[in-house]
């Protein structure tokens, strides 16, 4: 009997570890759909469909929370484009600056959407350094391509707009707007639209409390139990975030819509 219990316990442990490994891979280990390494490694052939590159970090990669790039790709009016997702989990503006040639310019894009800076805020990257990185990214794309460029303002971190973290984030969004003006590229007010929704919520927002266990729990609900990202957010008492950083599908749509309108102009 004792041997059977040990075997059953071992099998249960193997199952739990296997499930955890699967969730970890799906949420944190997979590259984005149609990344530059697949779409642009050999350059873009003449006559290929116009390419739209979305560049950023995990919020662009779309494996934990809403995948707004795939939502753009799936819209019928965008069938004439190829969408390349150059989002990488954990990236800062310095990381994107280092890979701008391989992950953006090599794709010969017709349009580039840039959403980068949330990790800079969380990592306390100095504002001047962030400004320098973002300007270098934009200037490099402008000098090496003929692509239209749009800079997206950063979504709130957590849902308390008055929290110190979001007050700090607002200074990074000011840099994004100033950079767009200086470089004469477009600015998409993602933060502003998300903030409008959060201001309408009833009751006090939960304080910012991001952690890896929380993110892993959100991923488990979605990938293991089949809950939508909107359900995951509701289960945590949040309007737009699944884990205080990454957006649910409702929040992701706030990025998809202005991006779609921009592509249509």
Secondary structure, DSSP 4 states (H G I P E B T S, - for coil): -HHHHHHHHHHHHHHHHHHHHHHHIIIIISPPTT-HHHHTTT-PPTTPPEEEEEEESHHHH-SSS--HHHHHHTSGGGTTEEEEEEE-TT--HHHHHHTHHHHTGGGT-SEEEEE--HHHHHTT--HHHHHHHHHHHHHHHHHH---EEEEEPPPPSSS-TTSHHHHHHHHHHHHHHHHHHHHT-EEE-HHHHHHHHHHT-SSPPPPP---HHHHHHHHHHHHTT---HHHHHHHTT-SSBSSSSSB-HHHHHHHHHHHHHHHH-
